[in-house]
Amino acid sequence: MKQQISFTFCSLYIMLIRLKYYTNILARKIFWMPQIIYDYDPRNLPNEYLQAIGLAVTSASQTESVLQDFIGALLGIDNIQNLAVTNNMAIPLKDEIIRTLVELNAPSVDEIDKIDNLLDDIQEAFKKRNAIVHNSYVIHPETAQVLSHRLKARGSFQLELRPISVKEIEEDAIKIYDVGMKLMEFMISRGLSPSIRLKPLRPPVNRKKSARSKRADKKN
C-alpha cells in the first residue's frame, strides 16, 4: 500500500513538473506578444472563407476516392469489394499499398516512375489539405483580418499565426482536385478501374456469437 501511494505521488509530481515546463514554453512563445483576444468561433468566419474551406475538403474527398479506385483496379476486384477493403484506410496507407502493388505488377520502370510522380503530387496536395482542415482560423478583433493558427509539436514546439486569404485556400483546393483528376486520366489511359459488381449483395448478417449459436441450433 505504501509503495502504491509513493508511486502515485511520484507520478503526480512528474506531471506537475511537465505542466510547469510546457507553461514556461508557452509563456516564452506567446506572452511576450501584445495581448490580442482573437475570435476563434468558426461561425463568425466570412462566408467566402467557409466556402473555400468546404471546397478544399470536398476536393480531397474526390481525390481520395480516385486513390481507392486505383487500389481496386490494381487488385482486380469489383467496386463493392474495393469499398470494403479501402474504406477504413488512411491516405498514407493507400499510398503505400498502391506503390507496393505497382512495383510488383507494373510493366516497366518507366511506368513505376510515372505513377510515383502522380502519387508524390497527391502527397503534397494532401499536406495542403491537412493544413486547411486542421489549422484554426481566427479573426483579428480590430482589423477583422482572418489568420491561420497552426501548432506544431513534432521535435520542437512551434506556433504560427499568419494572414490567409480566400484566394490562397481556393488555389490549394484546385490543386487538391487536379492531382486526383490527373491520376484518373492516367487510369483511363491504361484501362484501369474496378469492375462493376453484378452479384446482388447479401443482406447484413448478425455475426454475434449468440446469433451463430441460434443458427447452429436450428440446423440440429
C-alpha positions as a Markdown table, in Angstrom:
| # | Residue | x | y | z |
|---|---|---|---|---|
| 1 | Met | 0.0 | 0.0 | 0.0 |
| 2 | Lys | 2.9 | 2.4 | 0.9 |
| 3 | Gln | 4.6 | 1.6 | -2.4 |
| 4 | Gln | 1.4 | 2.3 | -4.3 |
| 5 | Ile | 1.0 | 5.7 | -2.6 |
| 6 | Ser | 4.6 | 6.5 | -3.2 |
| 7 | Phe | 4.3 | 5.6 | -6.9 |
| 8 | Thr | 1.1 | 7.7 | -7.3 |
| 9 | Phe | 2.8 | 10.7 | -5.6 |
| 10 | Cys | 5.9 | 10.4 | -7.8 |
| 11 | Ser | 3.7 | 10.2 | -10.9 |
| 12 | Leu | 1.7 | 13.3 | -9.8 |
| 13 | Tyr | 5.0 | 15.2 | -9.1 |
| 14 | Ile | 6.3 | 14.4 | -12.6 |
| 15 | Met | 3.1 | 15.6 | -14.2 |
| 16 | Leu | 3.3 | 18.9 | -12.3 |
| 17 | Ile | 6.9 | 19.4 | -13.4 |
| 18 | Arg | 5.9 | 18.7 | -17.0 |
| 19 | Leu | 3.0 | 21.1 | -16.7 |
| 20 | Lys | 5.3 | 23.8 | -15.4 |
| 21 | Tyr | 7.7 | 23.2 | -18.2 |
| 22 | Tyr | 5.2 | 23.5 | -21.0 |
| 23 | Thr | 3.6 | 26.5 | -19.3 |
| 24 | Asn | 7.0 | 28.2 | -19.4 |
| 25 | Ile | 7.4 | 27.4 | -23.1 |
| 26 | Leu | 4.0 | 28.9 | -23.8 |
| 27 | Ala | 5.0 | 32.0 | -21.8 |
| 28 | Arg | 8.1 | 32.4 | -23.8 |
| 29 | Lys | 6.4 | 31.8 | -27.1 |
| 30 | Ile | 3.2 | 33.8 | -26.6 |
| 31 | Phe | 3.2 | 36.2 | -23.6 |
| 32 | Trp | 5.9 | 38.5 | -24.9 |
| 33 | Met | 3.5 | 39.5 | -27.6 |
| 34 | Pro | 0.9 | 42.2 | -27.1 |
| 35 | Gln | -2.3 | 40.5 | -25.8 |
| 36 | Ile | -5.0 | 40.4 | -28.5 |
| 37 | Ile | -8.2 | 38.5 | -28.0 |
| 38 | Tyr | -8.8 | 36.8 | -31.3 |
| 39 | Asp | -12.1 | 35.4 | -32.3 |
| 40 | Tyr | -11.8 | 31.6 | -32.7 |
| 41 | Asp | -15.5 | 31.0 | -33.4 |
| 42 | Pro | -15.8 | 29.4 | -36.9 |
| 43 | Arg | -19.4 | 30.6 | -37.2 |
| 44 | Asn | -18.1 | 34.1 | -37.4 |
| 45 | Leu | -15.8 | 33.4 | -40.4 |
| 46 | Pro | -17.0 | 35.2 | -43.6 |
| 47 | Asn | -19.0 | 33.0 | -45.9 |
| 48 | Glu | -16.3 | 33.1 | -48.7 |
| 49 | Tyr | -13.8 | 31.5 | -46.3 |
| 50 | Leu | -16.3 | 28.8 | -45.3 |
| 51 | Gln | -17.0 | 28.1 | -49.0 |
| 52 | Ala | -13.3 | 27.9 | -49.8 |
| 53 | Ile | -12.5 | 25.6 | -46.9 |
| 54 | Gly | -15.5 | 23.4 | -47.9 |
| 55 | Leu | -14.2 | 23.3 | -51.5 |
| 56 | Ala | -10.8 | 22.0 | -50.2 |
| 57 | Val | -12.4 | 19.3 | -48.1 |
| 58 | Thr | -14.7 | 18.0 | -50.9 |
| 59 | Ser | -11.9 | 18.1 | -53.4 |
| 60 | Ala | -9.8 | 16.0 | -51.1 |
| 61 | Ser | -12.6 | 13.5 | -50.7 |
| 62 | Gln | -12.9 | 13.3 | -54.5 |
| 63 | Thr | -9.1 | 12.7 | -54.9 |
| 64 | Glu | -9.2 | 10.1 | -52.1 |
| 65 | Ser | -12.0 | 8.2 | -54.0 |
| 66 | Val | -9.7 | 8.0 | -57.1 |
| 67 | Leu | -6.9 | 6.5 | -54.9 |
| 68 | Gln | -9.4 | 3.9 | -53.7 |
| 69 | Asp | -10.5 | 3.1 | -57.2 |
| 70 | Phe | -6.8 | 2.7 | -58.2 |
| 71 | Ile | -6.3 | 0.1 | -55.5 |
| 72 | Gly | -9.3 | -1.8 | -56.6 |
| 73 | Ala | -8.1 | -1.8 | -60.2 |
| 74 | Leu | -4.6 | -3.0 | -59.2 |
| 75 | Leu | -6.1 | -5.8 | -57.1 |
| 76 | Gly | -8.5 | -6.8 | -59.8 |
| 77 | Ile | -11.6 | -6.7 | -57.5 |
| 78 | Asp | -15.1 | -5.3 | -58.0 |
| 79 | Asn | -16.2 | -1.9 | -56.9 |
| 80 | Ile | -18.1 | -3.2 | -53.8 |
| 81 | Gln | -15.2 | -5.4 | -52.6 |
| 82 | Asn | -12.9 | -2.3 | -53.2 |
| 83 | Leu | -15.0 | -0.2 | -50.9 |
| 84 | Ala | -14.9 | -3.0 | -48.3 |
| 85 | Val | -11.1 | -3.1 | -48.5 |
| 86 | Thr | -10.2 | 0.6 | -48.7 |
| 87 | Asn | -13.0 | 2.4 | -46.8 |
| 88 | Asn | -11.1 | 2.5 | -43.5 |
| 89 | Met | -7.7 | 3.1 | -44.9 |
| 90 | Ala | -5.9 | 6.3 | -44.1 |
| 91 | Ile | -4.3 | 8.2 | -47.0 |
| 92 | Pro | -0.7 | 7.2 | -46.2 |
| 93 | Leu | -1.7 | 3.5 | -46.1 |
| 94 | Lys | -3.5 | 3.9 | -49.5 |
| 95 | Asp | -0.3 | 5.5 | -50.9 |
| 96 | Glu | 1.9 | 2.7 | -49.6 |
| 97 | Ile | -0.3 | -0.1 | -50.9 |
| 98 | Ile | -0.5 | 1.5 | -54.4 |
| 99 | Arg | 3.3 | 1.9 | -54.6 |
| 100 | Thr | 3.8 | -1.7 | -53.5 |
| 101 | Leu | 1.3 | -3.2 | -55.9 |
| 102 | Val | 2.7 | -1.0 | -58.8 |
| 103 | Glu | 6.2 | -2.2 | -58.1 |
| 104 | Leu | 5.0 | -5.8 | -58.2 |
| 105 | Asn | 3.0 | -5.6 | -61.4 |
| 106 | Ala | 3.9 | -2.6 | -63.5 |
| 107 | Pro | 5.1 | -3.5 | -67.0 |
| 108 | Ser | 8.2 | -1.3 | -66.8 |
| 109 | Val | 10.3 | 1.0 | -64.5 |
| 110 | Asp | 9.1 | 4.0 | -66.6 |
| 111 | Glu | 5.6 | 3.2 | -65.7 |
| 112 | Ile | 6.5 | 3.0 | -62.0 |
| 113 | Asp | 8.2 | 6.4 | -62.3 |
| 114 | Lys | 5.1 | 7.9 | -63.8 |
| 115 | Ile | 2.8 | 6.6 | -61.1 |
| 116 | Asp | 5.3 | 7.6 | -58.4 |
| 117 | Asn | 5.3 | 11.2 | -59.8 |
| 118 | Leu | 1.5 | 11.3 | -59.6 |
| 119 | Leu | 1.5 | 9.9 | -56.1 |
| 120 | Asp | 4.1 | 12.4 | -55.0 |
| 121 | Asp | 1.9 | 15.2 | -56.2 |
| 122 | Ile | -1.0 | 13.8 | -54.3 |
| 123 | Gln | 1.1 | 13.6 | -51.2 |
| 124 | Glu | 2.0 | 17.3 | -51.5 |
| 125 | Ala | -1.7 | 18.2 | -52.1 |
| 126 | Phe | -2.8 | 16.4 | -49.0 |
| 127 | Lys | -0.3 | 18.3 | -46.9 |
| 128 | Lys | -2.2 | 21.4 | -48.1 |
| 129 | Arg | -5.5 | 19.7 | -47.3 |
| 130 | Asn | -4.3 | 18.8 | -43.8 |
| 131 | Ala | -3.2 | 22.4 | -43.1 |
| 132 | Ile | -6.5 | 23.7 | -44.3 |
| 133 | Val | -8.5 | 21.2 | -42.3 |
| 134 | His | -6.5 | 21.1 | -39.0 |
| 135 | Asn | -5.4 | 24.7 | -38.6 |
| 136 | Ser | -7.6 | 27.0 | -36.6 |
| 137 | Tyr | -8.9 | 30.2 | -38.3 |
| 138 | Val | -9.1 | 33.3 | -36.2 |
| 139 | Ile | -10.4 | 36.8 | -36.7 |
| 140 | His | -8.5 | 39.9 | -35.6 |
| 141 | Pro | -10.8 | 41.9 | -33.3 |
| 142 | Glu | -9.8 | 45.3 | -34.7 |
| 143 | Thr | -9.0 | 44.7 | -38.4 |
| 144 | Ala | -11.3 | 41.7 | -39.0 |
| 145 | Gln | -8.4 | 40.1 | -40.8 |
| 146 | Val | -8.6 | 36.3 | -41.0 |
| 147 | Leu | -5.5 | 34.4 | -39.8 |
| 148 | Ser | -4.4 | 30.8 | -39.9 |
| 149 | His | -3.3 | 29.5 | -36.5 |
| 150 | Arg | -1.0 | 26.4 | -36.7 |
| 151 | Leu | 0.6 | 24.4 | -33.9 |
| 152 | Lys | 3.5 | 22.0 | -34.4 |
| 153 | Ala | 4.9 | 19.8 | -31.7 |
| 154 | Arg | 7.0 | 17.2 | -33.6 |
| 155 | Gly | 10.6 | 17.5 | -32.4 |
| 156 | Ser | 10.0 | 21.1 | -31.3 |
| 157 | Phe | 7.2 | 23.4 | -30.2 |
| 158 | Gln | 6.2 | 25.9 | -32.8 |
| 159 | Leu | 3.3 | 28.3 | -33.1 |
| 160 | Glu | 2.4 | 30.1 | -36.4 |
| 161 | Leu | -0.1 | 32.8 | -36.8 |
| 162 | Arg | -0.3 | 34.3 | -40.3 |
| 163 | Pro | -2.8 | 36.1 | -42.5 |
| 164 | Ile | -4.5 | 33.8 | -45.0 |
| 165 | Ser | -6.7 | 34.8 | -48.0 |
| 166 | Val | -9.7 | 33.2 | -49.6 |
| 167 | Lys | -7.7 | 33.0 | -52.9 |
| 168 | Glu | -4.9 | 31.0 | -51.2 |
| 169 | Ile | -7.4 | 28.4 | -49.9 |
| 170 | Glu | -9.2 | 28.2 | -53.3 |
| 171 | Glu | -5.9 | 27.7 | -55.1 |
| 172 | Asp | -4.9 | 24.9 | -52.8 |
| 173 | Ala | -8.4 | 23.4 | -53.2 |
| 174 | Ile | -7.9 | 23.4 | -57.0 |
| 175 | Lys | -4.5 | 21.7 | -56.7 |
| 176 | Ile | -6.0 | 19.0 | -54.5 |
| 177 | Tyr | -8.7 | 18.4 | -57.1 |
| 178 | Asp | -6.4 | 18.5 | -60.1 |
| 179 | Val | -4.0 | 15.9 | -58.8 |
| 180 | Gly | -6.8 | 13.4 | -58.4 |
| 181 | Met | -8.1 | 14.1 | -61.9 |
| 182 | Lys | -4.6 | 13.6 | -63.3 |
| 183 | Leu | -4.4 | 10.1 | -61.6 |
| 184 | Met | -7.9 | 9.4 | -63.0 |
| 185 | Glu | -6.7 | 10.4 | -66.5 |
| 186 | Phe | -3.8 | 8.0 | -66.2 |
| 187 | Met | -6.1 | 5.2 | -65.1 |
| 188 | Ile | -8.4 | 5.8 | -68.0 |
| 189 | Ser | -5.5 | 5.8 | -70.4 |
| 190 | Arg | -4.4 | 2.4 | -69.1 |
| 191 | Gly | -8.0 | 1.0 | -68.9 |
| 192 | Leu | -7.7 | 0.6 | -65.1 |
| 193 | Ser | -10.8 | 0.6 | -62.9 |
| 194 | Pro | -12.5 | -1.8 | -60.5 |
| 195 | Ser | -15.1 | -4.0 | -62.2 |
| 196 | Ile | -18.8 | -3.3 | -61.6 |
| 197 | Arg | -20.3 | -5.9 | -59.2 |
| 198 | Leu | -23.3 | -7.7 | -60.8 |
| 199 | Lys | -23.9 | -10.2 | -58.0 |
| 200 | Pro | -26.6 | -9.0 | -55.5 |
| 201 | Leu | -25.3 | -8.1 | -52.1 |
| 202 | Arg | -26.2 | -10.4 | -49.2 |
| 203 | Pro | -28.3 | -8.7 | -46.5 |
| 204 | Pro | -26.3 | -7.8 | -43.3 |
| 205 | Val | -25.8 | -10.9 | -41.1 |
| 206 | Asn | -25.9 | -10.9 | -37.3 |
| 207 | Arg | -22.4 | -12.1 | -36.6 |
| 208 | Lys | -22.6 | -12.2 | -32.8 |
| 209 | Lys | -21.8 | -15.4 | -31.0 |
| 210 | Ser | -25.3 | -15.8 | -29.7 |
| 211 | Ala | -26.7 | -15.5 | -33.2 |
| 212 | Arg | -24.3 | -18.1 | -34.5 |
| 213 | Ser | -25.4 | -20.4 | -31.8 |
| 214 | Lys | -29.0 | -20.0 | -32.7 |
| 215 | Arg | -28.3 | -20.7 | -36.3 |
| 216 | Ala | -26.4 | -23.8 | -35.3 |
| 217 | Asp | -29.2 | -25.0 | -33.0 |
| 218 | Lys | -31.7 | -24.7 | -35.9 |
| 219 | Lys | -29.6 | -26.9 | -38.1 |
| 220 | Asn | -29.6 | -29.6 | -35.3 |
